Amino acid sequence: MSFTMKLLLKTVLLLDSIMTLLKIFTFEIKYDSHYNASPDRCAGIEFDAIAPDEKGTSYFFKGDHLWVGFSGPAELSNGTFKDLDEYHHLGHVDAAFRMHNKKDSGDHDHIYLFLNDKVFSYYKHSLEKGFPLEIQQQFPGVPSHLDAAVECPAGECVTDAVLFFKGKDVYHFDIATKMVKKKAWDHLPNCTSAFRWLEHYYCFHGHHFTRFHPVTGEVGENYPKDARHYFMRCSGLDHGASGKKEPCSAVHLDAITADDTGKRYAFRGEMCKSYIRLDSHRDGTHPFPITKSWRDVTDGVDAVFSYDSKIYLIKGNQVYIYKADAHYTLIDGYPKPLKDELGVQGPVDAAFMCEGEPTVFLIQGQKMFSVDLNATPRSVKREVSLPFTKVDAAECGADGVRVFVGSKYYKYESPTILSHSKVTPVPFKISPKEFVCTE
């Protein structure tokens, strides 16, 4: 090879090396600029994904950052989900959800993160062995490059399921059968992230969100709303998740019950006419109008109990009976007079049942009536006097009967002991842990 050719070849190689170094330098500048950027969600953020972990802490993803909970500054995603480092150049998470699959302890409460055509499974912020996988390996029939995903437990969907969003298409994935049903929800905005919070489902788009029904896609009234008013704490913007806890001394219940699926509710106040979920407190609490779940019950409740996959809501002289299926459905012909249904003239102050027993106990002033729900027609089979002038609510659980009066409650081992009691025992204060209030 001639000297000229050798010189030319060296020059080409040198130029190629310089170009490679320039590309690397340019990428590092762009990468570091993005990597060090700290987005402000109070300025209006379109989230890439939202998901809670096994403790109920919610993560809001944007680019290579995330926010932990409803307050606090942005953090780098790879600080919490460290194994994302290898894929960090992707710069984002497409979708995320927390698995609800109680039949499989090796899968339940894992967080799934989706990046392009890959899926990652995390538990306690550690990547599960064998991941990442192709999305189709773990969720056959679900496309890549998703927009959003959200879990939907049985009782809210018909079976334990996951909803995957891509454009206007929604892929309903049955966890047990791995079957997929594709639907087009043209009426719903394109969801860049989706979030299940306290039984309610939210599609996030821009810095707004829209509540929707997870089975039908039906959109709630008065949406969209600004996410900064509800799902984060921003100066001058305050609502929902950022609200202050009330003192426990101000907590007065109207009714309390648990249905056959394990959902436990506390109903509050003539004025607010609201309820909270007690069994899902790890994800937070928030009062919702009673009409959100039981739309026909517009004037609050006096007493509530659950029986045979149904929930009975009593107000005045009327009783409303709802099927406790995927979503509460009012049974045809209701409401009916309480006297016709249970043999007691309303109003009543409280109602409760104990597991495995077909007897409902209705408290009215200082009287407690027992009614056999297996009897036809239903009527009072026993009446006893109680050592209370007024009861607000009552429930029966594994630890016995609790009778709520104001911000305190009284414990009895059984309805029989309650019915024979002549004096009130030492009261207990309503618990901050259970009712999310302050001492």
C-alpha positions in Angstrom: 0.0 0.0 0.0 1.4 3.4 -1.0 2.2 6.1 1.6 -0.6 8.2 0.2 -3.2 5.4 0.6 -2.0 4.7 4.2 -2.3 8.4 5.1 -5.8 8.6 3.6 -6.9 5.4 5.5 -5.5 6.8 8.8 -7.3 10.1 8.1 -10.6 8.3 7.5 -10.2 6.3 10.7 -9.3 9.4 12.7 -12.4 11.2 11.3 -14.6 8.2 12.1 -13.3 8.2 15.7 -13.9 11.9 16.1 -17.4 11.5 14.8 -18.1 8.7 17.2 -16.8 10.7 20.1 -18.9 13.7 19.0 -22.0 11.4 19.0 -21.2 10.1 22.4 -20.6 13.6 23.8 -23.8 14.9 22.2 -25.8 11.9 23.6 -24.3 12.4 27.1 -25.2 16.1 27.0 -28.8 15.3 26.1 -28.9 12.3 28.4 -27.5 14.3 31.4 -29.8 17.2 30.6 -32.8 14.9 30.7 -31.4 12.8 33.6 -30.9 15.9 35.8 -34.1 17.6 34.9 -36.5 17.7 37.8 -40.1 18.1 36.5 -42.7 19.9 38.6 -46.0 18.1 38.6 -47.7 21.2 40.0 -46.9 23.0 36.7 -49.1 20.4 34.9 -47.8 17.0 34.1 -49.1 14.3 31.7 -48.1 11.2 33.6 -46.7 8.2 31.8 -47.9 5.7 34.4 -49.3 5.4 37.9 -49.3 2.4 40.2 -49.3 1.7 44.0 -46.9 -0.8 45.6 -47.7 -3.6 48.1 -47.9 -1.0 51.0 -50.3 1.3 49.2 -47.7 3.9 48.3 -48.6 5.4 44.9 -45.9 6.1 42.3 -46.5 8.7 39.5 -44.1 8.2 36.6 -42.9 10.9 34.1 -39.9 10.4 31.8 -37.1 9.0 33.9 -38.5 10.5 37.1 -41.3 9.5 39.5 -43.1 11.0 42.5 -43.7 9.0 45.7 -47.2 9.6 47.0 -49.3 12.7 46.7 -46.5 15.1 47.8 -42.8 15.6 47.6 -40.3 16.3 44.8 -39.5 14.3 41.7 -37.0 11.5 42.0 -35.1 9.4 39.4 -37.0 6.2 38.7 -33.9 4.0 38.9 -33.4 5.0 42.5 -36.6 3.1 43.4 -36.6 0.5 40.6 -32.8 0.0 40.3 -32.9 -2.7 37.6 -34.2 -0.1 35.2 -30.6 1.2 34.9 -29.8 -1.2 32.0 -32.8 0.2 30.1 -32.5 3.8 31.3 -31.9 5.2 27.8 -35.6 4.5 27.1 -36.2 7.4 29.4 -39.8 6.5 30.4 -42.3 3.8 31.5 -45.2 3.2 29.2 -47.6 1.8 31.7 -47.8 0.3 35.2 -50.2 -1.5 37.6 -50.2 -3.5 40.8 -51.3 -7.1 40.3 -54.4 -8.2 42.2 -54.2 -12.0 42.2 -54.8 -13.4 45.7 -54.9 -17.0 44.4 -51.2 -16.7 43.5 -49.0 -15.4 46.4 -46.0 -15.3 44.0 -47.8 -12.7 41.8 -50.2 -10.8 44.1 -49.2 -7.2 44.9 -46.3 -7.2 42.4 -45.8 -4.0 40.4 -45.6 -4.5 36.6 -43.8 -1.9 34.6 -44.1 -1.8 30.8 -41.4 -0.4 28.5 -41.9 -0.7 24.7 -42.3 -4.5 24.2 -40.9 -5.6 27.6 -42.6 -6.1 31.0 -40.8 -6.0 34.4 -42.2 -7.5 37.6 -41.2 -5.9 40.9 -41.9 -6.9 44.5 -40.6 -4.8 47.3 -38.7 -2.8 44.7 -36.7 -5.8 43.6 -36.9 -7.2 40.0 -38.4 -10.7 39.9 -36.1 -13.4 38.6 -36.5 -14.0 34.9 -37.7 -10.5 34.1 -37.9 -8.6 31.9 -40.0 -10.7 29.5 -41.7 -10.0 26.3 -45.2 -8.7 27.0 -46.7 -11.5 25.0 -45.0 -14.1 27.2 -46.6 -12.8 30.3 -49.8 -11.3 28.9 -50.7 -13.1 25.6 -52.8 -11.1 23.3 -51.8 -7.7 24.8 -49.9 -5.4 22.4 -46.6 -3.6 23.0 -46.1 0.1 23.3 -49.0 0.5 25.7 -50.5 3.8 26.8 -51.8 2.7 30.2 -52.8 -0.3 32.4 -54.8 -0.7 35.6 -55.8 -3.7 37.8 -59.5 -4.6 38.3 -60.2 -7.0 41.1 -63.2 -9.4 41.1 -66.2 -7.6 42.5 -65.3 -4.5 40.5 -64.8 -6.5 37.3 -66.5 -9.8 37.0 -63.2 -11.7 37.6 -59.7 -10.6 38.6 -58.5 -8.7 35.5 -56.2 -6.1 34.1 -57.3 -3.3 31.7 -54.7 -2.4 29.1 -55.1 0.8 27.0 -53.7 1.6 23.6 -55.3 4.5 21.8 -59.1 4.1 21.9 -58.7 0.3 22.3 -59.1 -1.4 25.7 -57.8 -4.9 26.3 -59.6 -6.7 29.1 -57.2 -9.4 30.3 -58.6 -12.2 32.6 -55.8 -13.2 35.0 -57.0 -16.7 35.6 -57.8 -17.8 32.0 -55.4 -15.4 30.2 -58.2 -14.6 27.8 -58.3 -11.1 26.2 -61.4 -9.2 25.1 -60.8 -6.1 23.0 -63.2 -3.2 23.2 -63.2 0.3 21.6 -64.0 3.1 24.1 -64.2 6.0 21.7 -66.0 8.2 24.3 -63.0 8.0 26.7 -60.0 10.4 26.2 -56.7 8.7 25.2 -55.3 7.6 28.6 -51.6 8.2 29.1 -52.0 6.5 32.5 -54.7 4.9 34.5 -55.2 4.5 38.3 -57.4 2.5 40.6 -57.9 4.4 43.9 -60.4 3.4 46.5 -62.6 1.3 44.2 -62.7 4.1 41.6 -61.0 4.1 38.2 -59.4 7.1 36.6 -58.0 7.8 33.1 -55.3 10.5 33.2 -54.8 12.7 30.1 -52.8 15.8 30.1 -52.9 17.2 33.6 -56.6 16.2 33.8 -58.3 12.9 34.7 -61.7 11.3 34.0 -63.4 8.7 36.2 -64.8 5.7 34.3 -66.6 2.4 34.9 -64.1 -0.4 34.5 -66.6 -2.8 32.9 -68.6 -0.5 30.6 -66.3 2.5 30.2 -69.1 4.8 31.3 -67.7 8.2 32.2 -68.8 9.9 35.5 -70.5 13.3 35.5 -68.6 16.6 35.7 -65.4 15.3 34.2 -62.6 15.9 33.3 -61.0 17.4 36.4 -57.6 18.9 37.1 -55.4 16.2 38.7 -53.6 18.9 40.8 -56.7 19.5 42.8 -57.1 15.8 43.8 -54.0 13.6 43.5 -51.2 15.9 44.7 -50.5 18.7 47.1 -49.9 22.0 45.2 -49.8 25.5 46.7 -53.2 27.1 46.2 -54.7 23.9 44.9 -56.4 21.8 47.5 -58.9 18.9 47.5 -59.2 15.2 47.9 -55.9 13.5 48.7 -54.4 16.6 50.2 -57.3 17.2 52.7 -56.5 17.3 56.4 -57.6 14.5 58.7 -60.4 15.3 61.2 -60.0 14.6 64.9 -61.3 11.2 66.0 -63.6 13.0 68.5 -65.5 14.4 65.6 -66.1 10.9 63.9 -69.8 9.9 64.4 -71.0 7.0 62.3 -74.5 6.4 60.9 -73.8 2.8 59.9 -71.0 0.3 59.4 -71.0 -3.0 57.5 -68.9 -5.5 55.5 -70.3 -7.3 52.5 -69.7 -10.9 51.4 -66.7 -9.9 49.3 -64.9 -8.4 52.3 -65.5 -4.7 51.4 -66.1 -2.8 54.6 -67.8 0.5 54.7 -68.5 3.2 57.2 -71.3 5.7 56.5 -71.3 9.2 57.8 -73.5 12.1 58.5 -76.9 13.6 57.6 -75.1 16.6 56.0 -72.2 14.9 54.1 -74.1 11.7 53.2 -70.9 9.9 52.4 -69.0 6.7 53.0 -65.4 5.5 53.2 -63.8 2.1 52.6 -62.2 0.7 55.7 -60.6 -2.5 54.4 -58.4 -0.8 51.7 -56.9 1.9 54.0 -53.4 1.1 52.8 -54.2 2.9 49.6 -55.5 5.9 51.5 -59.0 7.1 52.4 -61.4 9.6 51.0 -65.1 10.2 51.6 -67.3 9.6 48.6 -71.0 10.4 48.3 -73.3 7.4 49.0 -74.8 8.0 45.6 -71.6 7.1 43.8 -72.0 3.4 44.7 -75.8 3.4 45.6 -77.2 6.0 43.3 -80.8 5.7 44.4 -80.0 6.4 48.1 -80.0 10.2 48.0 -80.9 11.1 51.6 -78.2 9.2 53.6 -78.7 6.1 55.6 -79.9 5.2 59.1 -78.6 1.6 59.2 -76.9 -0.9 56.8 -76.3 -4.6 56.9 -75.1 -7.3 54.4 -76.6 -10.8 53.8 -76.6 -13.4 51.0 -74.5 -11.4 48.6 -76.8 -8.4 49.0 -76.5 -5.1 51.0 -79.5 -3.6 52.7 -79.6 0.2 53.2 -82.3 1.5 55.5 -83.5 5.1 55.5 -86.6 6.1 57.4 -89.4 3.7 56.6 -87.7 2.4 53.4 -85.2 -0.3 52.7 -83.0 -0.5 49.5 -81.5 -3.9 48.6 -78.6 -4.0 46.2 -76.9 -7.0 44.7 -73.2 -7.0 45.7 -72.0 -8.1 42.2 -69.3 -6.5 40.1 -71.0 -3.2 40.9 -74.0 -2.7 43.3 -77.3 -3.0 41.4 -80.6 -2.1 42.9 -83.0 -5.1 42.9 -86.2 -4.5 40.9 -89.1 -3.3 43.0 -87.0 -1.6 45.7 -87.1 0.5 47.8 -89.9 -1.1 49.8 -91.4 -0.3 53.2 -89.2 -1.6 56.0 -92.3 -3.0 57.7 -93.1 -5.2 54.7 -89.5 -6.4 54.3 -88.4 -7.0 57.9 -91.5 -6.7 60.0 -90.3 -3.5 61.8 -91.7 -0.1 61.5 -88.9 2.4 60.8 -86.9 4.4 61.4 -84.2 2.3 63.1 -80.9 3.5 64.5 -78.6 0.5 63.7 -78.5 -2.9 62.2 -76.0 -5.8 62.2 -75.5 -9.5 61.4 -73.0 -12.1 62.6 -71.3 -14.3 60.0 -73.0 -17.7 59.5 -76.2 -16.6 61.2 -79.4 -15.7 59.3 -80.6 -13.3 62.0 -80.4 -9.5 61.6 -80.5 -7.4 64.7 -82.2 -4.0 64.4 -81.7 -1.4 67.1 -84.4 1.3 67.7 -83.9 3.6 70.6 -83.4 1.3 73.7 -84.9 -1.7 71.9 -83.2 -4.4 69.9 -85.3 -6.7 67.6 -84.1 -9.9 66.1 -85.5 -11.0 62.7 -85.0 -14.4 61.1 -84.2 -13.7 57.4 -85.0 -17.3 56.5 -88.6 -17.0 57.7 -91.5 -16.2 55.5 -92.9 -13.7 56.1 -90.1 -12.0 58.1 -91.1 -10.8 61.5 -89.7 -10.0 64.9 -88.9 -13.2 66.8 -87.5 -11.5 69.9 -87.4 -8.0 71.5 -85.0 -6.9 74.3 -84.0 -3.7 76.1 -80.5 -2.2 75.8 -78.6 -0.1 78.3 -78.4 2.8 75.7 -80.7 5.6 75.1 -79.4 6.1 71.5 -77.1 4.0 69.3 -75.5 5.4 66.1 -74.2 2.2 64.5 -73.3 -1.5 65.2 -71.4 -4.3 63.7 -70.5 -8.0 64.4 -67.1 -9.4 63.6 -64.6 -12.1 64.7 -64.0 -10.3 68.0 -67.7 -9.8 68.8 -70.2 -7.0 68.6 -69.3 -3.3 68.6 -71.9 -0.7 69.4 -71.0 2.9 68.3 -72.3 5.9 70.3 -70.8 9.2 69.3 -67.0 8.9 68.9 -66.8 5.8 71.2 -67.8 2.2 71.0 -68.6 -0.6 73.3 -67.6 -4.2 72.9 -69.6 -7.4 73.6 -68.6 -11.0 73.0 -71.9 -11.8 71.2 -75.4 -10.5 70.5 -76.7 -12.7 73.4 -74.4 -11.0 75.9 -75.4 -7.6 74.5 -79.1 -8.5 74.9 -78.6 -9.5 78.6 -76.5 -6.5 79.4 -78.0 -4.1 82.0 -75.1 -1.6 82.2 -72.6 -0.3 79.6 -69.0 -1.5 79.8 -66.0 0.7 79.6 -66.0 2.4 76.2 -63.2 2.5 73.6 -62.2 5.5 71.6 -62.5 5.3 67.8 -59.1 4.3 66.4 -57.0 6.7 64.3 -55.6 3.8 62.4 -59.0 2.3 61.5 -60.9 5.5 60.7 -57.9 7.7 59.6 -58.4 10.5 62.0 -56.2 12.3 64.5 -56.0 11.9 68.2 
